Structures are given as C-alpha cells and as structure tokens.
C-alpha cells in the first residue's frame, strides 16, 4: 500500500525516548501507511543503535540544528504530507484519523493540544491554554502536520534559527493560511521542569518568545535560554 505520510523525528541524545516513540507509532498504524524518518544531530549516546532496530529511515545531520534536521527529513520524504514529532512527545493514538479530518476541513497545517506526563497542577494551566488559537500557546511538542506543497511554498524551516524555528515557520504560514488546533492531546515529557520551578521555566519561555518577536539573533536567544534554565533543550 502506498505511504501517505512521513513522520519526521529530529533527535540528539534521545536514548531514553526514541524507542518509546517508535514503538508507539508503529503500534498505532492504521489504514494510513506512513514512513518514519529519524534525523540525528550527532548523538553521543545509544540513540542511533536503538533507532536502527526499528523499520525506519535513519539519517544523520552534520550539525545539531533541529531546523536543519527537519529539512533533511522533509527532503528525503516520499509522501505529500509531513508530520514533525519530537522524540519525547506521544501523539494521540488516533492521530492519523484526526489529521485526515483536519485536512478534509481544508487546512494546510495543524497542531494538537498538549498535556504533560506529570501530576503538577500548574502544568495543567499550560495544557489548558494549548486549545486556543494563539501563537504563544503553540510549540513543537504539540507536533505539526503540514502538506509538503505548503511547506515548500514557505521555503521550509529557516536553518539560520538555532531555536524558535517552529515559531518562525508558524508566523510565515499564518500570513497565508490559518492553522488548525485538533481536539486531542500529545503527551509530552515534563523533563524540562525537573529540578526547576514552574515559574522559572515559564519566565524563560516568555523571555525567549519576546526576544524572538523583537527579532533578536537566535544564537543569542538560545544562549540566554541555556543560561536561564541551565540546560540546552530547545523550545
């Protein structure tokens, strides 16, 4: 059966999550056949070893830059529909049907809502906000489907971005077409909040978003983000 969706997963030292997401995606295959493309940015752990145990296309990027990695995945896809997923995010079990429904409504691209694998009540505030059609409520963890023709009409991800690349793509896309927020949730790791307060992470995210809006260089935004949180995970 012809594949109709390419699921693209950028990775960097994701040995704790890559096996989980690949096993999950393959388990929930339905009538929509899809290919899975893992694009690694030079992991020093067992990400490659684990990923290559699954029936996926495994590619390597010369640099660890998520925009570059996702563009590599898109360039190697053989389908008309792209679905970008982070290694630590699990889409809804019926994600293929929900994406299909969204496309049938006429949308070119869309996101899911987001929830966390944590009982923290404050994180439920974050989850609640992801139902709204606001740019500040969006993020890569919510996963993104986009028609390949529209993706390339936007000239793909801007590889000069070292962080906030999803927001740059979103802002360009919104000038042409509205986005859909599908009524289901991705389950995302709360690892960013481990050892950090909810307020600390929210302030760091807000600072990064405002810096992006003010057109600050993405290298500076990323450096400040690392300084504010003490680690280099992307937004």
Number of C-alpha atoms within 10 A of each C-alpha: 7 9 14 14 23 24 22 28 25 28 28 20 17 21 19 14 18 25 18 15 20 21 12 14 17 16 10 13 14 13 10 13 14 23 19 21 24 28 26 27 20 17 15 11 13 13 21 23 11 17 23 13 10 14 12 15 16 16 16 18 18 10 11 18 22 27 22 24 26 26 21 19 27 25 12 14 20 16 17 15 23 26 23 22 24 22 25 21 24 25 24 19 17 12 20 20 14 16 23 12 13 20 17 10 10 10 17 22 26 21 28 26 26 28 24 18 13 15 9 12 9 11 16 14 11 16 18 13 15 22 19 13 13 10 13 14 16 23 20 17 24 26 23 24 25 22 19 23 14 17 20 14 10 15 12 18 22 15 15 13 19 20 25 21 23 19 20 15 17 21 11 12 18 12 8 11 13 15 17 21 21 16 12 18 24 24 20 19 18 15 13 16 17 9 8 12 11 14 11 13 16 13 14 17 17 13 16 23 19 13 17 18 11 9 10 13 14 18 13 14 22 20 15 17 23 15 12 17 19 11 11 14 13 15 18
